[in-house]
Amino acid sequence: MERIASWFGGRTVAAFVDRTRKKLAAGKLEEAARIVELGLEKFPGSSSLLDLRLSLRRARAHKTMRRLEGRIDASGDPIAYEELIKLYQELELPDEARRRAERYCEAHPSRDNPHLVLGEMDLEAFLDDFSARHGYSAHGHLVQACNLNAMALRPRTLLAELFFCIGADRSLATVLSALRCMAPETPEMLATFEVMERVADEDAEERLDGLFERIEVEGELVRDPEDWPLTKRQTGKTYVSEERAEPVAQRLLDQGTMEEIVILRRDGSVVTHATAGGAGEESAGTLIQPTSAGKTFIDVVRTVGRKVFPQATEFDMGKFKRCTIRGATGNVVVGRVGNVMVGVRGARSEEPVRMWDRLSVALESVCGGAV
């Protein structure tokens, strides 16, 4: 019967999630992991299934974490540091990875690897949020890694990626010269040299401070990171089908557990806006500022997406998956599903997490290709 259920009972994300949670509740971790992998074969970008997979991996990793921490405490073993940092990164625990990398820097100041790790973390953060602070930090750590290891290839390719994305073409020319002397002529590196040669300019005028500040203010890189030949930033996120999203939103509202749903594109434009009463896109009213008639729920979702999510990074709170707002007249949850920003408003009696789970899982079931 279990085999039959696996073939005929798992046609939606919700079905896979429900079956996995039942196995977890029963303590059957191996069976839960098998169901998650089956679900991800069908819905490879589902954040709900990926979150469950991550929870399972974290549960299994506790013993390894304790062993590595013991080696670090006993001898300051640099290999243990590196294994533990890598494990935290794989388990998507960036704050823990950063803390261990900073301790690694302090314990082994002559080693280049902790600076490389911190530089790569900051580069990823900068390319996500355009924060000048992360740009400065990435540049500083990567330069330090290069200074500590004259033959290290990785920090130089990351520096080249940073310079390429921010338009630091004179600095890019300097790195190109170094890479030509040390990098193997693999197809990937030859493609990278070709791209660098097209834009590098040793006579260009530039100030890194000004470039970082301008990018933070304008909210846009000079060049797209995905145009960098060595990039590993293909996200594989699911792409929510705009044509199929609106019927999903209206169906959830018709079930009576939600009162309003907004789905926005990356640029803040509306994909769909559905209310329990079928009001138009700019219907008034919000639980955050109920006395402000001009403030709509669409504006609330836009504000959270454009302000709250990026500012969370500035306060070292990590990357938000969703933001929950509880008010006297109801609850709001705003978060990302694949390529869109989604907001849902429900009654005060509705549990926000459950409300969000129903909405995000339903949207993941109408996803096509990758972003």
Summary of the structure (lengths in Angstrom):
residues: 371
radius of gyration: 23.6
end to end distance: 36.8
largest distance: 71.1
contacts: 1167
relative contact order: 0.09
helix: 60%
strand: 11%
